[in-house]
Amino acid sequence: MSGEADITKTKFKREAGRVTELTAKPLLNFFFPEIKFDQPLSGQFAAKRSFLNKIKLEDDYGVDVGIVLDADVLGMKVKEVDIGKIEHVLSSLTELNVIANEVVRTIVDRATAYGRITMIDSLGQYIRMEILGLSLASLGIFAIFFIRFVSLTIGVLISSIGVIIAMYYIVKIIRISFNVFSRTDGSMRNLKTFLKMHSPIIVSGLILLAMISTLLGSVHFDGGKISIQPDSRNLIIFNNPASNQTFDVRGPYTIAANETSSSIINVPTEALATLELNYGDSIYIGDVKYTINQTVPGEENIMRLPVGARNVLGLNVGDVVTDGDLRNRFNNFYAQKALPVTGNTSNLNITEGVILKSENSNTSGRIVNIYMNNVQVSSTIGILTNGTYEIYLNGVAYKTISYNPNSVTNTYYVQAGSNTFKIEIGPPVVTDMQFASSSIGKFLNFVY
């Protein structure tokens, strides 16, 4: 009456429940495994009239289990209530035989009416064989492209056998599923059961379709040759999360020609994050300066490079570079990178010169904090080596500083008119960026 259930049934302590334990529960576990009541055959119920009007009430000992099964199939909220202990005279084996027969008949009749016998028997076998076929087809395709010790012939054979099995049993499943579902009343509960039985096939089919679509997207036409070259994306897990980022999926990137400019590289956003650069930054490849621009819409994983840059990098149009290999391709190239500037410094721009290092060369660097008139305006991270570094003002060399990792001097000042810039070398940090020394480029350039 409080809305906690559509129907309540009882459970209670008693000396024996032989029909329940030896007959009802094993059959229910086989045909209706979702039913987990302690006493499915207890005879005391309270139910809504709307529910009782929908079901068939048996006129024998099958009445209680029939109510439980109908409530389950109709999706009713059923609550089992403990009413304590009931004592009664134990039935004889002859009487129990009558009770057991009527309970078995009711469970089997309901299982037949709701399609459970067919699904567990013929349809269940077909479903298992269909999943086997789809799994073999997926395994064969995976073996062809990703398992080197499995020969091409074996991979094709496994996949072909899987396709034949899957095609044969899908026809049988469609036929029998139509017959089963058409015999039920079509209620939402039966539809849920139907979908639950077929969900393994749906998932296996989706896996196979995902593999096929990935392979079709990797088809390349080269003269009279068709090649399929699947390339996986890279899952990146950050062990030192920055900006609350813990993982990302990036790449791969397909190399294309930049036919509109010989000094611009179009880089996808994901690749830009891996290179730790920004749009508008510059990178020197083979002593030629290239500006990094965005990719055009629809080319999210296309990296467009002028021919000069491609030649230095050893890349051809159509090549695919994984995200994990990107830093290796750009290893030891010099880049000019804009730093984020904070505070009331709208007229101030700061760029730094860095050497890109491969991700496998992570080493100890330093945090460098930059102040303007004693207010921190920016911060960056990079590797500092023993040597000299050039500081520029408005693109003109202004001051050379000497860095010695064993020196106590960690603060450097630059006086520019009425402004005082302070460069403070902070604590160690692991990084794959190296600051450009005087012999390579501009360490810092203040433009204001």
N, C-alpha and C positions, 0 to 999 in steps of 0.2 A: 504493500500500500504506500510505502515511502518512496517507491520508484527504484529501489536497489536491484530488483529482479523482475522478470516477467513471470517466472515460475520458481517455486521453491520445492525441494524434496528433502527427505530426512535421511539421516544416518543415526545409528544407535548401537550400543553395545549389546551383543547377544552371544549365546553359547556356540552357535554354529551357523555357517552360511554356506552349506555344501553346494547348492545349485549356483550360488553367486561365484564362489571361488573356482569350481571345477567346470562350469559350463558358461555362465554369462560373461565373466571377465575375459577368458581366453578368446571367445568369439568376438567380443567388442574390440579387444586389442587387435584382432586380425582385420575386421571389416571397418571399425570406427575408432582408429587409434587416438583420435583427439579427445575421446571421452575418458576422463580420469577420475570418476566418482568413486568414493570408498564403497558405497553400497548402491549400485545401479538398480537393484531390485527392491528397494524399500517401497512400501505401498502407500505412504502418506504424502499428499501433494497439496499445494495451494497454488492456483494459477489464475491468470486473467481470463475472463470469459471469451475475449477475442481470440486467444490462443486455443482454448478448448473447442471453439466452433470450427477451427481450421483442420483439426486432426481426426484420425480414425481411432476411436477407443476400442481396444480389443475386449471381448467379453469373456476372457479366461485369464490364466495366470500370466499371460504376455502383456497385460494392460500397463503395468508399471514401466517395463523396459521400452514398450512402444511409445509411451509419453516422453521418455528421456531421448529416444532416437528422433522423434518428430521435432522436439524442441531444439535439438542440435542442428538438424538439417535446415530448419526454418530460421536459425540464427538468433534464437531467444536467449536472453540472459537467464541462466539457471544457477541457483544458489543451493548448496547442500547444507542443511541445518542440523546440528547435533541436538537430539532431543533426549539424550541420556541413555537409560537402559530399559530394554523391554524383555520380559520373560514370557515364554509360551511353551507349549508342549511340542517337542521335536516331532517332525513328521517321519513316518516310516519310509523305507526305501521305495515301496510301491507308490506312495503318495509323491515322493520326490521325483520319481520317474515321470509321472504325469506333469508335474510342474516344469521339470527340465525340458520335456518335449515341447510344451507350449511356449517356453522362453526361447528355445532354439528356433522354433518355427517363426516366431515374431522377428527375431534378429535377422534370420536368413531372408524372410519376406521383405523386411525394410532394406536390407543390403541389396537385394535384387531391384526393388523399386527405385532406389537412389543411385543405381549404377555402380555400386561398390564391388560386386562380384565380378562384373565384366572388367572393370579397371584393374583389379588385382590380378585377374587371370589373363585373358587374351590381350587386352589393351596394355596392361602393365608389361607383358613380354615384348609387345611391339615397341613400346616406348624405350625399353632398355636396349633393344636392337637398333633403334633409330639413333639413340645417343652414341652407341658404339660406332655406327657408321659415320656420324658427324665428327666424332673424336678421331677416328682413323684418318678421315680426310684432312682434318686440321694437323694431325701429327705428320702426315706425309708431306704436306706443304711446308711445315716448319722444318722438317728434316732436309728438304731440298735446298732451302736457303740459309739455314743457320747451324746445322749439325754436319761438320766436315767429315766425320768418319763414316757417315751413312752415304752410300753411293747414290747417284742420281736415279739409277734404275730402281733401287729399292724404295726410294722416296716416292717416285711416280707410282710404283706398284701399290704401296700402302695407301696412297691417296685415292687411287682408282678403285680399289676394293671398298674403301670407305664410302665413296660416292655411290657405288652400285648398291651397297647395303642401305644407305640412307634413302635413295630413291625408291627402292623396293618397299621399305617399311613405312615411308611417309604416306604412300597410297593406302596401305592397310589402316594406318592410324586415322586418316581422314574419313574413311568409310565407317569404321567402327565408332569413331567419336561422334559422327553425325547420328548414328543409330542410337547411341547411349543418351546423348543430350536430347534428342527428339522424344525419347520415352519418359523423360522427367518433366516436371511441371514448369521448367525454365526459370525458377526463382533465382534471386541473386545468390542465395547460399549455394545452389547447385552450380551456378556459373563460377563462383569462387573455387569450389572443389574441382571443377573441370579445368580451370586455369592452373590451379596448384599442381594437378597431375601432369600438365603439359609444360610447366615452367622449365624443367630441365632441357627439354627439346628447344624451347625458345632461346634459352641462354646459350646452348651449344651452337645453335644456328647463327646467333648474333656474333659469336666468337669467330666462326668460319667466315661470315660476311665481312667482319672487320679485317681479317687477314687478307681476303681476296681484294677488298677495296684498297688496302694499303699497297698491295702488289700492283694493282692496276694503275695506281697513282705513281708508280716508280718505273713505268715503261718508258724506254728511250728508243728512238728510231735513229739509226746511224747507217746511212746508205742502204744497203740491202740486208741489214741486220737489225733485229729487234732484241733489245736486252732489258731485263728486269733487274733493277738495282735498288732493293729496299734499304732504307737508312733509318735507324731508330732515333727517336728523340732522346735527349739527355735529361734525366732527373737529377737535379742539383739540390743537395741538402747542406745548408750552411751550418757549420759547427760553431761559428762565431756570428750569430745573426746580426744583421744591420738593418735598422729601420723596421724592426719586428718581422723581418723576412726570414723564414726558416727553410722553405724549399721552393723550387721553381722547376718548370719544365721548359727547355729551350731547344731550338734547332730541330733538324739539321738545316743548313743553308745551301741553296743552290747558286752557283756562280753564273752570272750573266754579264754581258758586255754593257758598258756605259757608252752609248753612241752619241750622246748629246754634249758631253764635256770630257775633256782629258785631264781635268784637275779635281773632279768630284767623285767621291765614293758614296754610294747609297747603301746604308747599313740598316738591317732590321733592328727594332728596339731590343729584342732579346740578345742579339749579338753585341749591341752597344753596351748592354749591362755587363756582359762577360768581359769585354775589352776595358770596362771601367772608364769609358769616355762619354762625351755628350755631343749632341748635334751642334755643329758649328766649330768643334775642335778640329785641329789639323794634325795629320800624321805624315811623316816623311818615309817614303818607300823608295829605295834606290836613289836617295838625295833629291827626290821630287816631292814637293809639298802637295798633299791632297786634302781637301776639305770634306768633312763627314756630314752628309745630308741624310734626310729621312728617305725611306723607300716610298714609292708611289702606292696609292691604294690598290689592294689586291695582290701585292707582292710582299706579304708579311715575312716570308722566309726566303726572299731573293736578295742576294748581295750583288750589286752591280759595280764592277771594277773596270777602269780604263785599261787598255791593252798593256801600257807600261807597267802598271801595278800588277797585273796578272802575270806578266813575264817574270818579274822579280819574285813573286810569291810562288811561282811554279804551278799556277792554276790555269785550267782551260774552261771555256764556256761549257756548262753542263756538269762540271765537277760538283760534288757534294761534300761539304765540310761539316763535320759534327761539331757541336758546341764544345765538346771536350778537347778538340784539336785546334780550335780557333786561336787560342793564345799561343800555341806552338807555331802557328803560321806567321803570327805577327811578333814573334819573339825578337827582342833587341832593337825594335824600331823606335825612333824618337817621335814623341807627340807633344803638341802644345795644347794644354787642357785648361779650360776655364774653371775657376774655383767659385763656389757659391759665396756670396758676400752678404753679411747680415748687418743690421743696424742702420743708422741714418747716413748711408753712404751711397746714395743713388748715382753719384757721378764716378764712383770707384769701380774699376774692373781689375781683377787679378787673374793672371794666367801663370801656369807652372809648366816647366819642361820636365817630361818624364820619359823613362825608357821602359817599354812594355816587356814584361818577363813572362815566361810560360808559367802555367799554374803549378807545375811541378817544382818550381824554383822558389817557393815561399821561404822567406828568410826573415831575420829580425830587422825591422826598420824603425822609424821614429815618427811620432806624432809631431807635426809642426804647427804651432798656433801663431796666427798673425794678428797683430794689434795695430790700430791706428789711433794715435793720441790716447794710449792706455785703455782703449776699448777694443775687445776682441771682435774682429770682423770676419775671420775665416779660419779654417783648419784643414789640414791635409795630412796624408800619410805616405811615406816613401822610404826607400833605403838610402842612407847617406854613407858614402865611403870617405876615407881619408883623402882630402884634396881641397880644391878651391871651387867655389860656386859663384856665378854671376847674378847680380840683381840689377834689373833694368827699371828705368822710369820712362814711361811713354815710349817704349821701344828703343831707348838709348841706354847703353851700358853705363851704369852709375857707380856700382861698388862691387868689389870682389871680396868675398869672405872666405876664410879658411876654416875647414872643419876637421877636427881631430877627435875621434871617438874616445880617446883617453884624456882629453882636456876637460877642465872644469868649466870652460866657457861654453854656455848653451844659449846665450842671448845675444842677438845682433841688432843694431839700430841703423836705420836709414833716415836721414833728415832731408825732406823735400819741401823746401819753402817753409811754410808754417806748420806742416804736418810731419809728425814723427811716426815712422813705421818700426815696429818691433817684431823680430822673428825669434820665436822661442822654441827651442828644441825640447820636446816633451819626452815622456817615457817610451820604452821599447814596445813594438807591436809587430805582429807577423803580417807581411804584405808581399805582393808580387809586382809592385811598382818601384822603380828606382829613379831618384831625382837625377836630372841631367847636370853633369859637372861642367866646368868652364870649357873644356875641350869639345863638348858635344852640343850645348845649347844654353838656353836661358833657364836658370833655376826658378826665378820669380820675375814677373814683369808687372809693375803697378802702372795702371793707366787711369788718370783722373783729370 
